[in-house]
Amino acid sequence: MVRATFARWGWIERWGPSLLLVGGGLMLGHAMLSAVRAFTELATPPDVFVASGHLVALAGLLGLYPVLADRTPTVARAAGGTLVAGFAGWLVMTVTQLLVFAGVATSMSAVLPEPVFVFALASTILAYGLFGVGVLRMGSQSTGVALLVLAPGGMLTSLIVLSAAGVAGALSGVAIGGGLAVSMLALGYTLRTVEGRHDRTTTVGDATSG
């Protein structure tokens, strides 16, 4: 019954893995740009990769929503709400960063107040966490996929902890950016290569069972 209700979501289920791959690619661009800034004195353009990478990856994560709504509706509602909130925050930052890149604005921090960044990060961490919990509740065979879903939230949490402790630096930025890229790419690749994508209820488990 619920599954039939979300039949019209088939397009996001089909495109979800590809969006995760694109998001991971954008995050890889962010990691590479961070590495250039950390290890060289070369002039670099504004980083348009990080906000857009999170934005696209969250859109890809939405591809798991229909099956979660079918199996764990309460968790799915909470996960979907936090995902939409995080998406809105990264959308605002993406648009702002493009304005910076175009020379219309000087910097994101000059345009957006700090609570916007905190809101986007917190919502994104919760979204990955709740989606990961939802996937875990689908069965023991889904553990591998759930860990890939949880990984970006964990890395963002570590970034916040390091920043709060005053020890976040260029190297940690490169490491976390690279980790985010790898986890998003791995999740997108795993979901994309699983057979029977039209029944995500089965395929999420199959992804870890070979």
C-alpha positions as a LaTeX table, in Angstrom:
\begin{tabular}{lrrr}
\hline
Residue & $x$ (\AA) & $y$ (\AA) & $z$ (\AA) \\
\hline
Met1 & 0.00 & 0.00 & 0.00 \\
Val2 & 2.67 & 2.48 & 1.06 \\
Arg3 & 4.94 & 1.22 & $-1.71$ \\
Ala4 & 2.23 & 1.95 & $-4.27$ \\
Thr5 & 1.88 & 5.46 & $-2.86$ \\
Phe6 & 5.54 & 6.11 & $-3.63$ \\
Ala7 & 5.50 & 4.54 & $-7.10$ \\
Arg8 & 5.75 & 8.02 & $-8.59$ \\
Trp9 & 9.10 & 8.37 & $-6.81$ \\
Gly10 & 10.64 & 5.85 & $-9.19$ \\
Trp11 & 12.67 & 8.54 & $-10.95$ \\
Ile12 & 14.50 & 9.60 & $-7.77$ \\
Glu13 & 15.17 & 5.96 & $-6.90$ \\
Arg14 & 16.67 & 5.45 & $-10.34$ \\
Trp15 & 18.72 & 8.64 & $-10.29$ \\
Gly16 & 19.67 & 8.54 & $-6.61$ \\
Pro17 & 22.89 & 6.50 & $-7.10$ \\
Ser18 & 24.00 & 8.72 & $-10.00$ \\
Leu19 & 23.38 & 11.86 & $-7.94$ \\
Leu20 & 25.48 & 10.40 & $-5.13$ \\
Leu21 & 28.28 & 9.76 & $-7.62$ \\
Val22 & 28.05 & 13.34 & $-8.89$ \\
Gly23 & 28.02 & 14.65 & $-5.32$ \\
Gly24 & 31.09 & 12.54 & $-4.53$ \\
Gly25 & 32.83 & 13.88 & $-7.62$ \\
Leu26 & 32.13 & 17.46 & $-6.57$ \\
Met27 & 33.40 & 16.70 & $-3.08$ \\
Leu28 & 36.54 & 15.23 & $-4.63$ \\
Gly29 & 37.02 & 18.56 & $-6.38$ \\
His30 & 36.72 & 20.25 & $-2.98$ \\
Ala31 & 39.34 & 17.92 & $-1.48$ \\
Met32 & 41.74 & 18.55 & $-4.36$ \\
Leu33 & 41.28 & 22.31 & $-4.11$ \\
Ser34 & 41.87 & 22.09 & $-0.35$ \\
Ala35 & 45.06 & 20.12 & $-0.99$ \\
Val36 & 46.33 & 22.76 & $-3.41$ \\
Arg37 & 45.68 & 25.44 & $-0.79$ \\
Ala38 & 47.30 & 23.36 & 1.96 \\
Phe39 & 50.48 & 22.36 & 0.16 \\
Thr40 & 51.14 & 25.14 & $-2.35$ \\
Glu41 & 51.10 & 28.91 & $-2.59$ \\
Leu42 & 49.10 & 28.87 & $-5.82$ \\
Ala43 & 46.16 & 31.22 & $-6.16$ \\
Thr44 & 42.88 & 29.33 & $-6.20$ \\
Pro45 & 39.33 & 30.31 & $-7.15$ \\
Pro46 & 36.45 & 30.26 & $-4.64$ \\
Asp47 & 35.47 & 26.72 & $-3.66$ \\
Val48 & 32.21 & 26.07 & $-5.50$ \\
Phe49 & 32.47 & 22.31 & $-4.90$ \\
Val50 & 31.72 & 21.76 & $-1.23$ \\
Ala51 & 28.23 & 23.27 & $-0.95$ \\
Ser52 & 27.10 & 21.92 & $-4.31$ \\
Gly53 & 28.56 & 18.50 & $-3.47$ \\
His54 & 26.51 & 18.25 & $-0.29$ \\
Leu55 & 23.45 & 19.56 & $-2.13$ \\
Val56 & 23.61 & 16.94 & $-4.90$ \\
Ala57 & 24.51 & 14.11 & $-2.51$ \\
Leu58 & 21.48 & 14.84 & $-0.33$ \\
Ala59 & 19.30 & 14.77 & $-3.43$ \\
Gly60 & 20.76 & 11.34 & $-4.18$ \\
Leu61 & 20.16 & 10.15 & $-0.62$ \\
Leu62 & 16.49 & 10.96 & $-1.13$ \\
Gly63 & 16.38 & 7.93 & $-3.43$ \\
Leu64 & 16.28 & 5.72 & $-0.33$ \\
Tyr65 & 13.25 & 7.52 & 1.10 \\
Pro66 & 10.45 & 5.49 & $-0.55$ \\
Val67 & 11.70 & 2.14 & 0.75 \\
Leu68 & 12.28 & 3.58 & 4.22 \\
Ala69 & 8.75 & 4.94 & 4.19 \\
Asp70 & 7.59 & 1.45 & 3.27 \\
Arg71 & 9.56 & $-0.34$ & 5.99 \\
Thr72 & 10.17 & 2.22 & 8.74 \\
Pro73 & 7.70 & 5.09 & 8.21 \\
Thr74 & 8.41 & 6.90 & 11.49 \\
Val75 & 12.16 & 7.01 & 10.89 \\
Ala76 & 11.53 & 7.90 & 7.24 \\
Arg77 & 9.44 & 10.94 & 8.15 \\
Ala78 & 12.13 & 12.25 & 10.51 \\
Ala79 & 14.88 & 11.49 & 7.99 \\
Gly80 & 12.99 & 13.15 & 5.17 \\
Gly81 & 12.35 & 16.27 & 7.22 \\
Thr82 & 15.98 & 16.72 & 8.20 \\
Leu83 & 17.09 & 16.02 & 4.63 \\
Val84 & 14.83 & 18.75 & 3.25 \\
Ala85 & 16.14 & 21.16 & 5.89 \\
Gly86 & 19.74 & 20.33 & 5.05 \\
Phe87 & 19.04 & 20.57 & 1.32 \\
Ala88 & 17.57 & 24.04 & 1.80 \\
Gly89 & 20.63 & 25.17 & 3.73 \\
Trp90 & 23.10 & 23.86 & 1.13 \\
Leu91 & 20.99 & 25.34 & $-1.67$ \\
Val92 & 21.29 & 28.80 & $-0.11$ \\
Met93 & 25.04 & 28.31 & 0.31 \\
Thr94 & 25.48 & 26.99 & $-3.23$ \\
Val95 & 23.75 & 30.00 & $-4.71$ \\
Thr96 & 25.79 & 32.31 & $-2.48$ \\
Gln97 & 29.05 & 30.62 & $-3.44$ \\
Leu98 & 28.22 & 30.97 & $-7.11$ \\
Leu99 & 27.66 & 34.68 & $-6.50$ \\
Val100 & 31.08 & 34.82 & $-4.87$ \\
Phe101 & 32.60 & 32.96 & $-7.81$ \\
Ala102 & 30.97 & 35.44 & $-10.20$ \\
Gly103 & 32.35 & 38.36 & $-8.20$ \\
Val104 & 28.94 & 39.61 & $-7.11$ \\
Ala105 & 29.67 & 38.88 & $-3.43$ \\
Thr106 & 32.96 & 38.95 & $-1.56$ \\
Ser107 & 32.55 & 35.78 & 0.50 \\
Met108 & 29.91 & 33.48 & 1.95 \\
Ser109 & 30.66 & 34.63 & 5.49 \\
Ala110 & 30.09 & 38.23 & 4.42 \\
Val111 & 26.63 & 37.37 & 3.08 \\
Leu112 & 25.34 & 34.57 & 5.31 \\
Pro113 & 25.22 & 34.59 & 9.12 \\
Glu114 & 26.93 & 31.75 & 10.98 \\
Pro115 & 23.64 & 30.08 & 12.05 \\
Val116 & 23.02 & 29.18 & 8.38 \\
Phe117 & 26.19 & 27.08 & 8.32 \\
Val118 & 25.37 & 25.47 & 11.67 \\
Phe119 & 21.81 & 24.74 & 10.54 \\
Ala120 & 22.95 & 23.10 & 7.30 \\
Leu121 & 25.62 & 20.99 & 8.99 \\
Ala122 & 23.37 & 19.87 & 11.85 \\
Ser123 & 20.49 & 19.00 & 9.51 \\
Thr124 & 22.82 & 17.08 & 7.19 \\
Ile125 & 24.36 & 15.09 & 10.05 \\
Leu126 & 20.89 & 14.19 & 11.32 \\
Ala127 & 19.73 & 13.24 & 7.83 \\
Tyr128 & 22.61 & 10.82 & 7.23 \\
Gly129 & 22.22 & 9.46 & 10.74 \\
Leu130 & 18.48 & 8.82 & 10.45 \\
Phe131 & 18.75 & 7.35 & 6.97 \\
Gly132 & 21.53 & 5.09 & 8.23 \\
Val133 & 19.41 & 3.94 & 11.17 \\
Gly134 & 16.51 & 3.28 & 8.81 \\
Val135 & 18.66 & 1.15 & 6.53 \\
Leu136 & 20.03 & $-0.78$ & 9.53 \\
Arg137 & 16.49 & $-1.62$ & 10.59 \\
Met138 & 15.86 & $-3.27$ & 7.25 \\
Gly139 & 17.94 & $-6.31$ & 8.24 \\
Ser140 & 21.43 & $-7.48$ & 9.12 \\
Gln141 & 22.45 & $-7.81$ & 5.46 \\
Ser142 & 22.04 & $-4.07$ & 4.99 \\
Thr143 & 24.77 & $-3.22$ & 7.51 \\
Gly144 & 27.41 & $-2.43$ & 4.87 \\
Val145 & 25.17 & 0.01 & 3.03 \\
Ala146 & 24.06 & 1.56 & 6.33 \\
Leu147 & 27.68 & 2.23 & 7.29 \\
Leu148 & 28.25 & 3.99 & 3.96 \\
Val149 & 25.16 & 6.12 & 4.64 \\
Leu150 & 26.34 & 6.94 & 8.14 \\
Ala151 & 29.92 & 7.77 & 7.09 \\
Pro152 & 29.36 & 11.34 & 5.77 \\
Gly153 & 27.50 & 12.32 & 8.94 \\
Gly154 & 30.29 & 10.92 & 11.06 \\
Met155 & 32.92 & 12.86 & 9.13 \\
Leu156 & 30.97 & 16.09 & 9.40 \\
Thr157 & 30.63 & 15.49 & 13.13 \\
Ser158 & 34.39 & 15.05 & 13.42 \\
Leu159 & 34.86 & 18.32 & 11.52 \\
Ile160 & 32.65 & 20.14 & 14.02 \\
Val161 & 34.47 & 18.57 & 16.97 \\
Leu162 & 37.89 & 19.48 & 15.57 \\
Ser163 & 36.73 & 23.02 & 14.81 \\
Ala164 & 35.27 & 23.44 & 18.30 \\
Ala165 & 38.55 & 22.19 & 19.81 \\
Gly166 & 40.49 & 24.66 & 17.70 \\
Val167 & 42.60 & 21.97 & 16.02 \\
Ala168 & 40.96 & 21.86 & 12.61 \\
Gly169 & 43.52 & 22.78 & 9.98 \\
Ala170 & 44.32 & 22.42 & 6.33 \\
Leu171 & 45.32 & 18.77 & 6.62 \\
Ser172 & 42.16 & 17.78 & 8.47 \\
Gly173 & 40.13 & 19.63 & 5.85 \\
Val174 & 41.79 & 17.67 & 3.07 \\
Ala175 & 41.32 & 14.38 & 4.95 \\
Ile176 & 37.66 & 14.97 & 5.77 \\
Gly177 & 36.90 & 16.28 & 2.29 \\
Gly178 & 38.55 & 13.23 & 0.77 \\
Gly179 & 36.69 & 10.93 & 3.15 \\
Leu180 & 33.38 & 12.51 & 2.24 \\
Ala181 & 34.16 & 12.08 & $-1.44$ \\
Val182 & 35.10 & 8.41 & $-1.04$ \\
Ser183 & 32.05 & 7.58 & 1.08 \\
Met184 & 29.63 & 9.28 & $-1.33$ \\
Leu185 & 31.24 & 7.64 & $-4.36$ \\
Ala186 & 31.23 & 4.24 & $-2.64$ \\
Leu187 & 27.57 & 4.54 & $-1.68$ \\
Gly188 & 26.54 & 5.67 & $-5.15$ \\
Tyr189 & 28.54 & 2.91 & $-6.81$ \\
Thr190 & 27.18 & 0.25 & $-4.46$ \\
Leu191 & 23.57 & 1.22 & $-5.02$ \\
Arg192 & 24.04 & 1.68 & $-8.75$ \\
Thr193 & 25.56 & $-1.75$ & $-9.34$ \\
Val194 & 23.00 & $-3.71$ & $-7.34$ \\
Glu195 & 20.58 & $-5.67$ & $-9.50$ \\
Gly196 & 16.84 & $-5.18$ & $-9.23$ \\
Arg197 & 16.91 & $-1.46$ & $-8.39$ \\
His198 & 13.14 & $-1.25$ & $-8.74$ \\
Asp199 & 12.81 & $-3.17$ & $-5.46$ \\
Arg200 & 15.10 & $-1.27$ & $-3.10$ \\
Thr201 & 13.73 & $-3.30$ & $-0.21$ \\
Thr202 & 15.67 & $-6.30$ & $-1.50$ \\
Thr203 & 18.59 & $-4.63$ & $-3.15$ \\
Val204 & 19.87 & $-2.73$ & $-0.12$ \\
Gly205 & 20.45 & $-6.09$ & 1.54 \\
Asp206 & 21.86 & $-7.65$ & $-1.63$ \\
Ala207 & 24.46 & $-4.88$ & $-1.83$ \\
Thr208 & 26.30 & $-6.37$ & 1.13 \\
Ser209 & 25.73 & $-10.02$ & 0.41 \\
Gly210 & 27.45 & $-10.06$ & $-3.00$ \\
\hline
\end{tabular}
